[in-house]
Amino acid sequence: MGRYGNLDYPRLAKGGLGLGLALFLFGAIGAKVALAMHGGQLPGWERTLFFDAEWIGIALVLFSPIIFGIVLPLTE
């Protein structure tokens, strides 16, 4: 048992990367589809939802491999 319990770092890094890609694609493709369906007009909450999903997805794609693939295994 390690310092942080019994964590599977490769699985966490891959899972975070996959979740980040899924969120990014949901935000990017969802915004385009919603704009096409509603004739270019989206409510503010939908626009915010897609925008935030894109940025959270980008952050997860960047930081999951760094945190779970490099930093935590080195501090164990």
N, C-alpha and C positions, 0 to 999 in steps of 0.2 A: 504494500500500500504506500503510495507516494504522499507527498506533502498536501496535495489538493484532493486526496481520495483516489479512487481508481478510475481516472478519466481516460477515455480513448481519444487521444489527441488527433490522430489522423481522421477519425470519423467526425469529430467536432469541426475540424478545419474544412473538410469536404461538405459537411452539412451546412455550415455557415456560408460557404461559397455558393452552394446550390440555392439556398434560401435568398441570398442576395441577388443572384441572377434572376430568380423567379419574381422577386419584388420589382426589380428594375424593368423586366419585360412587362409585368402587369401595369406598371405606371406608364411606360412608353407606348405600348400597343393599346392599352385601355384608353388613354387620352385620345389617340388618333381615331379609334373606333367610335368612342363616345361623341367626339366632335363631328364625325361623318354622319352619325345617326341623328344628331340633334341640330344639324344645319349650322354648325359653327358656334352655337351658344351652349355653354355649360354653366350650371349653378356653381357658386363659389366653393361650396363644400366638395363637389366632385373634382374641380380643378385642383384644390388643395390636396385631396386624397391622392390623386395621380402624381402630383409633384412631389409630395412627401414620400410616396412609395419609391419613386425613382431615386431620390437622394439617400434614403435609408438603404436601399439595395446597393447603391454604389459604395456606401460606407461599409456594409457587411462584406462585399466582395474584396475591398481593400484590407480591412482589418482582421477578418476571421483567420486567414492563413498566417498573418503576422503574429497574432495573439496565440492561436492554438497550435500553429506549426513551428513557431520559433521561440517566442518569449516564455510561455508556460513550461514547455519541456526543458528549457535551459535553467529555469529556476527550481526545478524539481530536485 
